[in-house]
Amino acid sequence: MRRSIVAVVLNCVIPGAGLWYLGKPAWGLVNLLVVVLLALGGVLLLPQEISHNSIHYFVLGSVAACGGLAHHVALRTLRPDGVSEQSR
């Protein structure tokens, strides 16, 4: 359970960092790229008044999604008996 909490906190601070911590660097890089590309797309494609007034919603949604993804991956790396597959 502690690994999932650390992964969630890391992924909320820097998208992809929690997944990298869990030993999934490719997933972490994809997570980071998706968040950055969505942010750039929103800033460049949306009218300025909409993008500047709504950026906090994007940040909140990104943090929640990244944290949820890290938590899910962390729980999937644990076997039913609670032993991490990486520790075998």
CORTA-V580690 format. One record per pair of residues at least 4 apart in sequence whose C-alpha atoms are under 7 Angstrom apart, sorted by the first residue. I is the first residue (numbers start at 1). J is the second residue. Records with the same first field share a line. If there is no record, write none. Layout:
BEGIN
I=J + J
END
This chain:
BEGIN
1=5
2=6
3=7 + 74
4=8 + 71 + 74 + 75
5=9
6=10
7=11 + 18 + 19 + 21 + 22 + 70 + 71
8=12 + 18 + 67 + 70 + 71
9=13 + 67
10=14 + 17 + 18
11=15 + 16 + 17 + 18 + 19 + 66 + 67 + 70
12=63 + 66 + 67
15=31 + 32 + 66
16=20 + 28 + 29 + 31 + 32
17=21 + 28
18=22 + 70
19=23 + 24 + 25 + 27 + 28 + 70
20=24 + 25 + 28
22=74
24=28
25=29
26=30
27=31
28=32
29=33
30=34
31=35
32=36
33=37
34=38
35=39 + 62
36=40
37=41
38=42
39=43
40=44
41=45
42=46 + 51
43=51
46=50 + 51
47=51
48=52
49=53
50=54
51=55
54=58
55=59
56=60
57=61
58=62
59=63
60=64
61=65
62=66
63=67
64=68
65=69
66=70
67=71
68=72
69=73
70=74
71=75
72=76
73=77
74=78
77=84 + 85
78=82 + 83 + 84 + 85
79=83 + 84 + 85
END
